[in-house]
């Protein structure tokens, strides 16, 4: 290919006007990427129509059938033909594209669907009779009257049959159904007062995949209930409520504790004026907010609702309307980062309850013990009978002590030490993490609260405490800078230089002093002292890359905090060090007043709390 010359057509090309069918198919390629895209467009139409109940029926992953029914305002027989015409919509009342408050406004979804499938619309308006219209690969039928309830039912059959090339890129029916399920759930979260039902009706079977009835009560409670149903009850239980406001934007929702992290971004739901979006500024802000608490392969779980005047956000970026542009991106980014960090700081030492559930789930009670684990069978003459597993072998009650001594004479005592349980009894009820009762394996502190047992990883806990102290010291005294004996000169393009100079003041606050040097270079005079012998040029290029991608860069701050984290790790209590009771209790008290102490610098939990009722259940005491 590289050796061939490009063949230029010597004849004058003729410009032709594409016909309507081809135009619609091209538009459909942007709007409808897969069955889940079609479902999203139809559900959004139903919400714009004021529906309170929305039902979605799917067959073969949406390839052969998608049917969306609602009880919204419907359409009149007169408006029905217009609804399937390109760029005809009832949702854009003026020519102002800066004030859009509805899902739809382009007038592209229904014409696009009709161009690539067999589309049937049955609808009844508020005060009109029912009507039906069909489109087959762009060919529109006449409107005919039908008997129908108020609302609309839109049915798509044989999706992409008019564009078979697109069918080759679809995944299996199961995968496509999963994507549809994600879309329905995502929209259902933002609209707790609307009922949603998703059914799989393959092979004459009616299987409900997802169902959520409309919630009642105040909006915050309704959101909480809906999120618990859609995602998981444990998400709400292990999340902090977010409420923050800055200038023209208001943020609310839930941010999960760092120890409730996941291996993917599946539990990251972001909404702008109740519109689900995938915005790189918001995703990047969430990642930055949790950067101090999670390992690189872990992702936070959040449900965030950003509200603003429609004039401050542009949703007319892409036909799918998942991408947006903000008029004040810096304000939005700062609001998300500060709100999440402030909320997590208020959570203090709190850690995810799912860690304790996982710990209890890993405790296996041997089936061979069965009932003899909880009670010893006695014969009629009160002598002990040997169970089938052979734990006891005696018919004389007086020999029980001898048998016990023989069985345990070779057992070695575990490493560690325990305190007198009668001491500091008041601590167990006064403080959240209770009173230290002992240390095992020279690393794990066992503490007792009023109704639980707390196991603390002393190294991980102290690592977080030291790290937070180092960060406060750095913030209080500003970043100490080190003057380079030989200033470093780095050649860059004009655009890269402009980007760096625009961040010059912020970089100086972080300890990096630079300025322009000639027409195509910058000169570095000072760097943060913490960096020591560091590849400054590599850091500069990393900062430029982040600035070009998101308009912001935290690379320098990340390098500094990474060094502080390593210093905290090396300066904390090591595993294997024995602590006395005063030292253990002092560590617990400091954890209780230190923000983010529920997880170490690498995102691992610093303690596990096992409720007494759960432990008693393990031993069959309840």
N, C-alpha and C positions, 0 to 999 in steps of 0.2 A: 504493500500500500504506500509506504513512504517513498518508494522509488518511482511511482507512477505520477505523471503530470495530470493536474486537474483538467478535465475536458470541459472547455467553455463552449456553450451553445452559441454557434455563429448566427442563428436565426433570432430575430427580435421576439422575446417572450410576450405573450398576450395576457393581460390581467383579466381574470374572470370573476364575477360575483358568485360566491358560494350560495347554493340553494338553502332553504330554511332547514331541511332535514339534516344536512351536513353540519350546519352551524349549531344546531341543537346537540348533535352528537359530540362535537368538539367541546361545547360547554359542559356537557355531561361528564366528559373526561376529567374536568376540574372539580365539579361539584360532587359527583358520585364516584368514589374510588372503589368501593366494595359494598356489600349489602348493608353493613352497619352505617355507612354514610347515608343511604336512603332512609333507613330507620330514623336516624338523627334528624334529617330534614322534615320528615313527616310528623314526628313528635313535636318538633318546634312549631310547626304550623298549628298543631292542635292546641299547644299552650297559648300561642298568639290569639287563637279563637276563643280563649276563655274556658277551655274544657276543665272539668273537675274529675273526670274519669277517662283514662286512656288505656286502651287494650291493644296489644301487639301480638299478632299470630305469625309464626314463622314455619316454613317447611323447607327441608334440605338446606339448612343454613342460610335461608333467604334467597337462594338461587332460583327456586321454582315458585315461591310464594312469600310475599310480605303484605300483611293486611294490618292497617292501623285504623282503629275506630275511636271516636270521641263523642262527647256530648256538648261540644262547643256551639258557637253561634251559627255554624253552617254557612252555606252560600245560597244565593237566589238562582233560579234557572237562567236569569239574564246574565249574571256574573260568571256563571260556570264556564262558558267558552273563553272568557277573558283570563280566567285563572290558569289556563293551560297555554296561554300565549306568552312569548318571551317578553320580559321586562314589563309585565303588568302585575301590579300589586296594590293591595288596599292598606299596606302598612307604612308607606312613605307618603305622608300627607302633603309634603312640600318638596321643594328642590334642595332642601338643606340636608346634606349628608353628614353634617357634624352634630346632629341631634337625633340619633337613632336609639329608640328605647324598646324596640321589638327584636325578636330573633331574625325574622325575614325582612328584607327590604329590596332585594335584587330582582325578584320575580323570575328566578331561574330554575327553582327546584322541580316544580311540576312539569314544565316543558322538557327539561332534561330527562326526567324519568320516563316521560312518554316517548322520547326519542330512542330509548334503548331497551324498552320493555313493553309489555301489554298492560296498559294502565286503565283502571276503571275507577270512577269517582261517583259515589252515591252521597247525596247531601240534601239537607232540608234546613232552610233558614228559619229565623225567628217567627216570621208571619207569612211564610210562603210554603207552597207545596214541595214535595220531594222531587228531585231530578237526578238523572244519571247521564254520564258522558263517558265514552271510551276512546282511547288512543292506542293504535297498534303501529309501532315503529314510525311514529310521527304523523300517521293518518288519523284525523279526528272525526268521530261520528257525530250525528245530530243529537241534541239534547232530547231525552224522552222522560215523561213523568213516571214516577214510581211512588209506592207507599213506603214511607220511612219515618223513623223517629228523628227528632231534632239533633243536629250534629252532622258529622261526616264520617264516611268509611272509604278509605283509599286502598285499593288493592293492586299490587304489582305482581305480575306473573312473568316467569321466564326472564329474569333480570339479565341484561347484557346479551340477549339473543340477537339483537340487531348489531352488536359489536362483539362478535365471537372472540376476537383477539384478547379482549379484557377478561373473558372467562378463563383463559389459560393461566392467568396470574392469580386467580383466587385460590385460597387454601382449602383444606378439607371442610366438610359440612360442620364438623364439631368445632373447628377453630373459628369459622365464621360466626357460628352461634355464640361462642364465647365473647367475640368482639361485640356482637349485638347486645349481649347481656351487660357488658361493661358500659356501653353507651346508655342503655336504659337506666342502669343504676346511677351513673354519673348525673344524669338529668334529674332523676328522682330525688337525689340528695338536696338539690337546690330548690325543689318545690314540694315541701312536706305536706301542703294542703291539697295536693292532687293525688289521686289513687292511680297506681300503675300495675298492669298485669302483662307478663310476657309468657307466651305459650309456644310450645313446640308441637305441631300437629302432624308430624310425619306418620305415614302408614295408618291413617285414621285414628291415631292416638292423640289424646289431648293431655299433654304433660306441662304443668306449670313450672317454668324455670325460675321466675321471680314474681313476687307479689308484694305490694305495699299499699295498705289502706291509708286514706288521708288522715293526718294527725290532727289533734285538737289542742287547745290551750295556747299559751303565749308563744311567740315566734321562736324564742331561744329554746324553750322546752320542746317545741315541735321539731326543730332542727336536731336536737339531741336524740329524740326518739327515732327520727328517720335515719340518722347516721348509724345508730345502734342496730337498726334492722338491715340497712344496706351493707354496711361494712362489717362491723363486729362489735358486740357489746364491750369487749375488752378494750377497744380503741378509745371509746369515750371515757371509760374508767381510768385509763392510763394517759389521759390527755389533760392539758391545761387550757382553760378558756381564754381566748384572745379578744381584747377590746382596745382598740387604739385609733387615734385620729390625728391627721396632720394636714394642714392647709385644706386642700380640696378633696381629700381622700379619707375614707373611713374603712377600717379593717376589723373583721370579726372572724370567729371560727374556733378551731381547736388545733393545738399543736401537741403532738404526742411526746412523751418523755423520751430522751435519747436512748434509754434502754429498751424502748419499744420499737427500735429500728427494724428495717426490713432489708432483704437482699436485692430489692428492685424498687422502682418508683410507683408500684401499683397502687399504693395508698397515698397518693398525692393528688388531691382534687382542688383545683383552683378555679374560682368563679369571679367574673367581673360583671357587676350588675346582674347576677344570677345566670350569666352566660358561661358555660364551661370553656376554658381556654387552655392553651399550651404556650405560654409566653416565656421566652428565654430569660427576660429580666426577672420575672417572679421566681422561676425555677432556680436561677442563679442566686437570688437573694435568700431563698430557703436553704440552699446548700451552704451559703456563707454563714447564715445564722447558726447552723448546726456544726460548722467546721471544727469547733473546739471540742466537740463531744463524740464524734463518730469516726470510726475507721473508714478508710477510703472505699471499701467495698460494701459499706452499709448506707442505707438511705432513710431519711426521716419520714414519718407519717404525718400528714397534715390535711386539714380541710379548711380552706381559707376563702372568705367572701370579701371582695373588695368592692366598695360602692363609691361612685362618683357621678358628677354630672356628665351625661353622654358627650358633652363638648370637650371633655378632657381626655377622651380615649377614641381612637379611630378603629372601628371594627371593619372598615371597608378596605382591608388589606388583601384578603384572599377570599375566593368564593366559598370555601369551607367555613370561614368566619372563626377559625380556631386561633388564628394569629391576630394580634392587635398591636397598636402603637400608642404610646402615651405621650401627651404633650409635655409632661414633667416626669420623665423616667427616673431621675435622681431622687425625687421626693418619694416616689412609690417604692423604690428599692430601699431607701433608708427607713421608710415606715415599716416594711416587712421585717427587715433585719432587727431593728430596735424593738419592735413589738414581740417577736419570738424570743429574743434573748432576755428581755425584761420579764416575760412570762415564765420562762424556764428558771430564771434567777429566783423568782418568787416561790417556785416549787421547792427550793432549798435542797435538802438531802433526799427528796422523794424519789423512789425508784419504781420501776414497772412491777405490778403484781404478777404478771405472766411469768416472771423469772421464778418466783416461788412455786407457781403451778407446774412449771417444767421440772423443777427440782423434785417436787413431790411425785410427779409422774415417772421420774426415773428410779424411784424407790420401789423395788419389786418385792412383794411378799411371796415366799415360796409356796407353791400349791401343795407341796408335800406336808406342810404344817397343818393346813386345813383347819378343822375345828380345834385340834389340840393346841393351836397357838394361843387360843383365848381361854381355854379351860382344860383342866386335867380330869379325865374320866376316873371315877371311883367305883370300885366293885361294891357289892352288897356288904362285905365285911370290912369296908374302908381301907383296903390295902391298895397300893398303887399297881396298876396294870401296865404292862409294857406296850406303848403304841407301836404301830407297824413300822415307824421310822427308827425305833430303837433309841429314843432319847433317854428313857429311864429304864432301869432294870432292877426292880426291888419289889418284894412282897411284904417287907417289914417296914412300917413307917419309921421305926427308930434308925433305920439305915440310910434315910434320905440324905442326912448331912454328910455321911461318909461318901456316898455316891457323888454328891455335888463337889466335895473337896477333890476327889480323884479326877473328876472331869475337867476341873479348871486349874489344876496345879501347874500345868505346863503353859498356860496362857500368859503372854508377855503384856505388861502394862503399856498402854499407848503413850506416845510422847506428848508432853504438854503438862499443864498444871491447872488446878481448879481452886477457886476461892471458897470461903465459907459462905454458904447460901444465906445465912442469917444476917450477914453484913450488908449494909447499904440497901436494905429492902425498899426504902423510900424512893431510891433512884429508879427502880423498875416501873413505878407508877407516875413519877414526876416528868420523865423525859421520853421523847418519842423512840429513841434507840435503847432505852432502858439502862440496866446496870450490867457491867461486865462480870461474868461468872467464871471465866477461864479462857485459856488459850490452848489450842491443839495444833499439833504439827508445826509449832513455832511460826505460824502465819495466820491462823484463823481465830478471831476473837469470838467467843460465845457470850452473847448478852441475853438478858431476860427482861421482857417488858411485862406489863400487867396481863396480856393475853397472847403473847407470842414469844418465839425464840428468834434471835437475830444472829446471823453468822456474817462476820465482817472480814473481808480480805484486807489485812492491815497494810500491806504494801500498796495496793491499788488505792485505798482510801487516803493514805498519807500522801501519795503521789499527787492526787487531785488537790489536796489542801495546800501543799507546797507550791504547786503550779499557780493556783489562784493568788497566793501571796506574792509570787514573783511578778505576776501581771499587774497587781495593784501597785507594787513598788515601781514598776516601769512607767505606769501611767502617771503616778504622782511626781516622779522625778524627770519625766520626759525621756526620750531615747538618747542615750549617750552616744555621741558621734566620734568617729576616729578619722583624723585627717590622713589622707594618703600621702606617703612620702613622694611618690611619683604619680601625679594625677593620671587617670586612665582616659584615653581618648577612644571613642567608638564611632565609626562611620555609619551613618543611617540615611535613609531617604528623607526628603523634606516632609512628607506626611507623617512619618514616624517621629521626627523631631518635634513637629507641631503637637502631636498627641502627648509626648512626654512633657513638653514645656507647659501644656495645659494642666498637667498634674504636678507641676513643679512644687507648689506650696505644700500640697498634701504629702508628697514624697519627702520633703524637707522635715515635716513633722514626724515622719516615720524614720528619719535618720539618714536619708540619702540626699546629698546636695549635688546638683548638676546644673549646667547651663549650656547654652549654645556655644559651639566652637567652630567658627567659620560658617560656610554655607551648607556643608553636608556632614556635620559631626557634632557630637556633644562631648563635654568633658566632665568627668566625675571627680569632685574634690574630696568629699567625705562620704563614709558609709557607716552604718550602725556598728558600734564597737563589738556587739555580740556576734556579728558575722565572722569576725576574725579573718583567716585566710580563705577568702571566698571568691568564686568565679563571678565577678561583677558583670562581665559582658553577657554571660548566660542569663543572669537575673534580669538585665535590661531587656533582652529579647523576649523573655517570658512575660514581662510587664507589658510590652508592646502588643504581644499576641492577645493578651486578655483585654487590653484597651480596644483593639480592633474588633474583637468578638462581641463584647458586651458593653463597651464604653466605660468600664470600671476595671480596676485591678487591685487585688489584695495580695499579690504575690510577695511583696516585701514584708507585709505584716505576717503572712503565713510562714515565711522563713524565720522571722523573729520568734513567733510563738512556738514554732517547731523546736528551736533551740532552747527556749524556756521549758518546753515540755521535757526535753531530754535532761536538762539540768534538774528538773523536779524529780524525774525518775531516778537519777543517780543520787539525789540528796534526800530521798525519802527512806522511811524505815524499811529495811530489807527483810525478805523472807528468811526465817531462821533465827531472828532475834527474839529473845524471850522478853516479855513485858510484864511489869508488875501490875497490880490492880489499879493503882492510881494512874499509870500511864495509859492503860486501856480505856478507863473511864474518861480521861482527858481527850483521847482521840475521838471517842463517841460524842462528847460535848462539842468539840470543834466541828465535827461533821454536821451536827444539827444546825449550826449557824453559818455554814459556808455554802454559798450558792453552787449548784451543779455537783454537789458531793455524792450524788447517787451513782455516778459513773466516773471511771478514771479517764485519763487523757486520751485513751484509745477506744473509748466507747463501751468498755466492759463494765458490768455492775460492780459496785464496791461492797455491796452487802445483799443478803437475802433474808427476808422476813418470813418465817413459817408460823402461821397462825396455830394456836394451841388446839383449836377445834379440828383442824386438818390433821394434825399429828395424832390426836386421839382417835380420829377416824381410821388412820392407818393401823392402829393397834386394836381396833374393834371395840373401843370404849364408848362409842356413841351409836 
